[in-house]
Amino acid sequence: MYSNHYKYVSEIINKALEKANLDGVLIYSGHAQNYFLDDMPYPFACNPHFKWLVPITETPHCTIHYQPGKKPTLYLYQPKDYWHSLPATPQGEWTEFFNIIPVACKEEVPDYGKLQNHAWIGQANSCEHDSLQHNPKVYMDYVHFHRACKTDYEIENIRQANKLALKGHKAAYKCFKKGKSEFESHVAYMKATNHNEYQLPYGNIIAQNQNGAVLHYQHMQRHRLPKKQLKSFLIDAGCVVNGYASDITRTYAYEGGEFKLMIKAVDKMQRKIGKKAIVGTSYIDLHIQAHMKLADILRDFDIISCDAQTALESGLSNVFFPHGLGHYLGLQVHDIGGRQTDENGNTLSPPELHPFLRLTRTLQENNVLTIEPGIYFIDMLLDDAKAKGLGKYINWSRVEDFKPYGGIRIEDNIVVKKHKPVNLTR
């Protein structure tokens, strides 16, 4: 699969270089940066352009020199360093496509400043040569637009990242059912997936009860709640395989009752929306459909009194579903290019009422994206709704019934196809 992947990627890079009138490109893996007034670095995050070509994700200071028609050279950073472990010797099919040259220090790297008509792709403070174009827009726009369509190699990595994450989800859920804390569920997740915290694609969101109403909840309570106080569990967590991320969310009720029935209703509508992620579909339309269906659920549970159309047009549905339906997924959790309409960098803004929607494009074959509708009971948004006169549509006693449960989100990772999408999570 990598052979076909490399062919596809090189065709995109060649075309991007042609459009930008460049003879070659230097793609930098990146480097760690220190905390303010400290000599300790932030966790290293590899440049997605770099790991698009090679599955080296944890080694800084590496560079790929790519020129059309030539075998690219990978300058692999292998310092003489007794403070840190050396990167592993590269193995796998991909190594056949590169000249791999180990370098121990900057002095062993060629003088890139002597290269004619080249670009440097990397973080803002990483290029030392004024002669190199730094992240030229024409090149970047072309690559970002076409990177949205994944190869079989990429899809397989995301599939494996889903399988691994689901092991973690299962382990974390078992902790919840045993009455353990949010933090204990987090630790169980990492043990089951064999990830440490720096290797996760994003910080795990593991929330019990009302904490599920915080969209990016991050604190993870260390104390255990008495079992009689446990109501709900929301886990949003993924894994990484060869630089490719999964991003999965599930919500559970501790016991039966109306909240469990609402989870079932959201899960059912989420599956239906996911099956509509086919070639030619507007993701904005899918997002609007999700709002309509969630409004129906809110009315079915007597939380709102108006019809779905009124809930949508008045902004009431945003009170309970305040984020976008989903986003592109791949080398980044929120893969780039979601609002880009063409390879020239033109974009399509989200609707005025839905500014947080990250993906506005018309879907293409082999796009990989998330479908993650939700219903939440968030005090700040409920107070705003009351101030805007929307409180007349809200059954406040029912809101009080559900607030202790926090919220619901169900998220799958889906591959767009012509007739029937592939759900990598289910």
C-alpha positions in Angstrom: 0.0 0.0 0.0 2.9 2.4 0.7 4.1 2.1 -2.9 0.8 3.4 -4.2 0.7 6.0 -1.5 4.1 7.3 -2.4 3.1 7.5 -6.1 0.0 9.5 -5.2 1.8 11.9 -2.9 4.7 12.5 -5.2 2.2 13.4 -8.0 0.6 16.0 -5.8 4.0 17.4 -4.7 5.2 17.5 -8.3 2.1 19.4 -9.4 2.4 21.8 -6.4 6.0 22.5 -7.3 5.0 23.2 -10.9 2.3 25.6 -9.9 4.6 27.4 -7.5 7.4 27.5 -10.1 9.8 25.6 -7.8 12.5 23.1 -8.5 12.4 21.3 -5.2 11.2 21.4 -1.6 12.8 20.8 1.8 10.3 19.3 4.3 11.3 19.6 7.9 10.1 17.3 10.6 10.1 20.1 13.2 11.7 20.6 16.6 10.5 21.0 20.1 10.2 24.4 21.7 10.8 25.3 25.3 8.3 26.6 27.8 8.6 30.3 28.6 11.7 30.9 30.9 12.5 27.2 31.0 14.8 24.7 29.4 12.0 22.0 29.3 10.3 21.6 25.9 6.7 21.2 24.9 5.9 17.7 23.6 7.2 17.4 20.0 4.6 17.4 17.2 5.8 16.3 13.8 5.1 18.4 10.7 2.2 16.7 8.9 3.9 17.3 5.5 6.8 15.3 6.7 4.9 12.3 8.1 2.8 12.3 5.0 5.9 10.9 3.2 7.6 8.9 6.0 6.2 7.2 9.1 8.7 8.9 11.4 6.7 10.9 13.9 8.9 11.3 17.1 12.3 12.4 15.7 12.9 16.2 15.4 15.5 18.0 13.1 15.0 15.6 10.2 14.7 16.9 6.6 13.4 15.5 3.3 14.9 17.0 0.2 12.5 16.3 -2.6 13.0 17.1 -6.3 10.8 15.8 -9.2 12.4 12.9 -11.0 14.9 12.2 -8.3 14.9 9.8 -5.4 14.3 12.0 -2.3 16.9 12.2 0.4 16.0 11.9 4.1 18.5 13.4 6.4 17.7 11.4 9.6 18.8 13.1 12.8 20.7 10.7 15.0 22.7 12.8 17.5 25.5 11.6 19.6 23.5 12.1 22.8 23.6 10.3 26.1 20.6 12.4 27.4 18.1 10.9 25.1 17.6 7.6 23.3 18.4 7.5 19.6 15.6 7.0 17.0 15.1 3.5 15.8 16.8 2.4 12.6 14.2 2.9 9.8 12.5 -0.3 8.6 9.7 -1.1 6.2 8.7 -0.8 2.6 8.9 3.0 2.6 12.6 3.0 3.2 13.2 1.8 -0.4 11.9 5.1 -1.8 14.5 7.3 0.0 18.2 7.8 0.3 18.6 7.8 4.0 21.5 9.7 5.4 22.1 9.8 9.2 23.3 13.1 10.6 24.5 13.8 14.1 24.6 17.6 14.0 23.7 20.6 11.9 27.2 20.8 10.5 26.7 17.4 8.8 23.7 18.7 6.8 24.2 20.2 3.4 24.1 24.0 3.1 20.4 24.3 2.0 21.0 28.0 1.4 22.9 27.2 -1.8 19.9 25.4 -3.4 18.3 27.3 -6.2 14.5 27.9 -6.4 13.6 25.7 -3.5 11.0 26.1 -0.7 11.2 25.2 3.0 8.1 23.6 4.6 8.1 23.8 8.3 7.3 25.8 11.5 7.8 29.5 11.5 11.2 29.7 13.2 12.8 26.7 11.6 14.3 28.1 8.3 17.6 29.8 8.6 18.0 30.6 4.9 16.5 33.7 3.3 17.1 32.2 -0.2 14.4 29.6 0.5 10.7 30.4 0.1 9.1 29.6 3.4 5.7 27.7 3.1 4.8 29.4 -0.2 1.0 29.8 -0.4 0.6 28.4 -3.9 2.3 25.2 -2.9 0.6 24.9 0.4 -2.9 25.5 -0.9 -2.5 22.9 -3.6 -1.2 20.2 -1.2 -3.7 21.0 1.5 -6.7 20.7 -0.9 -5.5 17.3 -2.3 -4.4 15.9 1.0 -8.0 15.6 2.0 -8.4 12.5 -0.3 -6.7 9.6 1.4 -4.9 6.7 -0.1 -5.5 3.0 1.0 -2.3 3.2 3.1 -3.7 6.2 5.0 -7.1 4.7 5.4 -5.6 1.5 6.7 -3.5 3.4 9.3 -6.7 5.3 10.5 -8.5 1.9 10.6 -5.8 0.5 12.8 -5.9 3.6 15.0 -9.6 3.0 15.4 -9.2 -0.6 16.4 -6.6 0.4 19.0 -8.6 3.2 20.4 -11.7 1.0 20.8 -9.7 -1.3 23.1 -9.0 1.8 25.2 -12.7 2.8 25.2 -13.7 -0.6 26.4 -11.2 -0.6 29.2 -12.2 3.0 30.3 -15.9 2.1 30.3 -15.3 -1.0 32.5 -13.6 1.3 35.0 -16.6 3.6 35.0 -19.0 0.7 35.6 -16.9 -0.4 38.5 -17.2 3.0 40.1 -13.7 4.2 39.5 -12.7 7.8 38.9 -12.2 9.7 35.6 -8.5 9.6 36.1 -8.5 5.8 36.7 -10.5 5.4 33.4 -7.8 7.6 31.6 -5.0 5.4 33.0 -6.8 2.2 31.9 -7.3 3.7 28.4 -3.6 4.4 28.0 -2.6 1.0 29.3 -5.0 -0.8 26.9 -3.7 1.3 23.9 0.0 1.2 24.9 0.1 5.0 24.4 1.6 7.5 26.8 0.1 10.9 27.1 2.4 12.6 24.6 1.6 9.9 22.0 -2.1 10.5 22.1 -3.5 12.5 19.1 -5.2 14.9 21.6 -5.8 15.1 25.3 -8.4 12.5 26.4 -11.8 13.8 27.3 -13.1 11.6 30.1 -16.0 13.0 32.0 -18.5 11.7 34.5 -21.9 13.3 35.2 -22.2 17.1 34.6 -18.6 17.2 33.4 -19.8 15.8 30.1 -21.3 19.3 29.4 -17.8 20.7 29.0 -16.9 20.1 25.4 -13.2 19.8 25.9 -13.2 18.8 29.5 -9.7 18.2 30.7 -9.4 17.9 34.5 -10.1 14.3 35.2 -11.3 14.0 38.8 -9.0 11.8 40.9 -11.6 11.0 43.5 -14.3 8.3 43.1 -17.9 9.3 43.3 -20.2 7.1 45.4 -21.9 4.7 43.0 -25.3 6.1 43.9 -24.2 9.4 42.5 -22.9 8.1 39.2 -25.1 9.0 36.3 -23.2 9.2 33.0 -19.8 8.7 31.3 -18.5 10.5 28.2 -15.2 9.5 26.6 -13.7 11.2 23.6 -10.3 9.6 22.9 -8.2 8.4 20.0 -4.9 6.7 19.1 -2.1 7.2 16.5 -0.7 4.6 14.1 2.2 5.7 11.8 1.2 9.3 12.4 -2.5 8.9 11.6 -5.1 9.6 14.2 -8.5 8.2 15.2 -11.0 10.4 17.1 -13.9 8.5 18.8 -16.6 9.5 21.3 -19.1 7.5 23.2 -21.5 8.3 26.0 -23.0 5.9 28.5 -25.6 6.0 31.3 -24.7 4.3 34.6 -28.2 2.9 34.9 -31.3 2.8 32.8 -33.8 5.6 32.4 -34.5 8.5 30.1 -30.9 9.6 29.6 -30.0 6.1 28.4 -33.0 6.3 26.0 -31.8 9.7 24.8 -28.3 8.2 24.1 -29.9 5.5 22.1 -31.9 8.1 20.1 -28.7 10.2 19.4 -26.8 7.0 18.4 -29.5 6.0 16.0 -29.6 9.5 14.3 -25.8 9.6 14.2 -25.7 6.3 12.2 -28.2 7.7 9.8 -26.3 10.9 9.2 -23.1 8.9 8.8 -24.6 6.9 6.0 -25.2 10.1 4.1 -21.5 10.9 3.8 -21.2 10.1 0.1 -19.5 11.7 -2.8 -21.1 15.0 -3.9 -22.8 15.7 -0.5 -22.4 19.1 1.1 -21.1 18.8 4.6 -22.9 22.0 5.5 -26.1 20.2 4.5 -25.2 17.2 6.7 -24.6 19.6 9.6 -28.0 21.3 9.1 -29.7 17.9 8.9 -28.1 16.9 12.2 -29.5 20.0 13.8 -33.0 19.2 12.5 -32.8 15.6 13.8 -31.4 16.6 17.2 -34.2 19.2 17.5 -36.7 16.4 16.9 -35.1 14.3 19.7 -35.2 17.3 22.0 -38.9 17.7 21.3 -39.5 14.0 21.7 -38.0 14.2 25.2 -40.2 17.3 26.0 -37.1 19.5 26.3 -38.2 22.0 23.7 -41.7 22.8 22.6 -41.2 24.2 19.0 -40.7 22.3 15.8 -37.3 21.5 14.4 -37.4 24.3 11.7 -38.1 26.9 14.3 -35.4 25.5 16.6 -32.9 25.7 13.7 -33.8 29.2 12.4 -34.0 30.8 15.9 -30.7 29.4 17.0 -32.3 27.3 19.7 -30.8 24.1 18.4 -27.3 25.7 18.9 -28.0 26.0 22.6 -28.0 22.2 22.9 -25.6 21.4 19.9 -23.1 24.2 19.9 -20.3 22.7 17.8 -19.8 21.5 14.3 -20.9 18.0 13.1 -17.3 17.0 12.5 -14.1 17.6 10.6 -11.5 16.0 8.4 -9.3 13.4 10.0 -5.9 12.0 9.2 -2.3 13.2 9.9 -4.0 15.8 12.1 -7.0 15.3 14.4 -8.5 18.4 12.7 -7.0 17.8 9.3 -6.3 20.9 7.3 -8.3 22.1 4.3 -11.8 21.6 5.6 -13.1 25.0 4.4 -11.0 25.0 1.2 -13.1 24.8 -2.0 -10.3 24.4 -4.6 -6.6 23.9 -5.0 -6.1 27.7 -5.3 -6.9 28.4 -1.7 -10.4 29.7 -2.0 -12.6 28.9 1.0 -16.3 28.6 1.9 -17.2 30.1 5.3 -19.6 28.2 7.5 -23.2 29.5 7.9 -23.5 32.6 10.2 -25.4 30.6 12.9 -22.8 27.8 12.8 -19.4 29.5 12.9 -17.6 26.6 14.5 -18.2 24.2 11.7 -14.7 23.1 10.6 -15.7 21.4 7.3 -17.7 23.1 4.6 -16.6 21.3 1.5 -18.5 19.1 -0.8 -17.4 15.5 0.0 -15.0 13.7 -2.3 -14.2 10.0 -2.5 -11.8 8.8 0.2 -12.2 11.9 2.4 -12.0 10.7 6.0 -14.1 12.7 8.5 -15.8 12.5 11.8 -19.6 12.5 12.4 -20.2 13.7 16.0 -23.6 15.1 16.9 -24.4 15.8 20.5 -26.9 17.2 23.0 -25.6 19.1 26.0 -27.0 21.0 29.0 -24.6 23.9 29.4 -25.5 26.6 31.9 -23.9 29.5 30.0 -25.8 28.7 26.8 -29.0 28.1 28.5 -28.7 31.5 30.3 -28.0 33.1 26.9 -31.1 31.5 25.4 -33.2 32.9 28.2 -31.7 36.3 27.7 -32.5 36.2 24.0 -36.1 35.3 24.5 -35.7 31.6 23.5 -36.7 30.4 27.0 -40.3 30.3 25.9 -39.5 27.2 23.9 -37.6 25.4 26.6 -39.2 23.2 29.3 -37.0 24.2 32.2 -38.1 21.5 34.5 -36.9 18.9 31.9 -33.6 20.7 31.5 -33.1 20.4 35.3 -33.8 16.7 35.1 -31.0 16.2 32.5 -28.4 18.7 33.6 -26.8 16.3 36.2 -25.9 14.0 33.2 -23.9 16.7 31.4 -24.4 15.7 27.8 -24.2 13.2 25.0 -21.8 12.9 22.0 -21.4 10.0 19.6 -18.5 10.1 17.1 -17.4 7.8 14.4 -14.6 8.0 11.7 -16.0 7.6 8.2 -14.5 7.2 4.7 -16.5 8.8 2.0 -17.5 6.6 -0.9 -19.7 7.0 -4.0 -22.7 5.0 -2.7 -22.0 3.6 0.8 -19.5 5.1 3.2 -17.2 3.0 5.2 -17.5 3.4 9.0 -14.0 2.7 10.4 -15.3 2.8 14.0 -18.4 0.6 13.9 
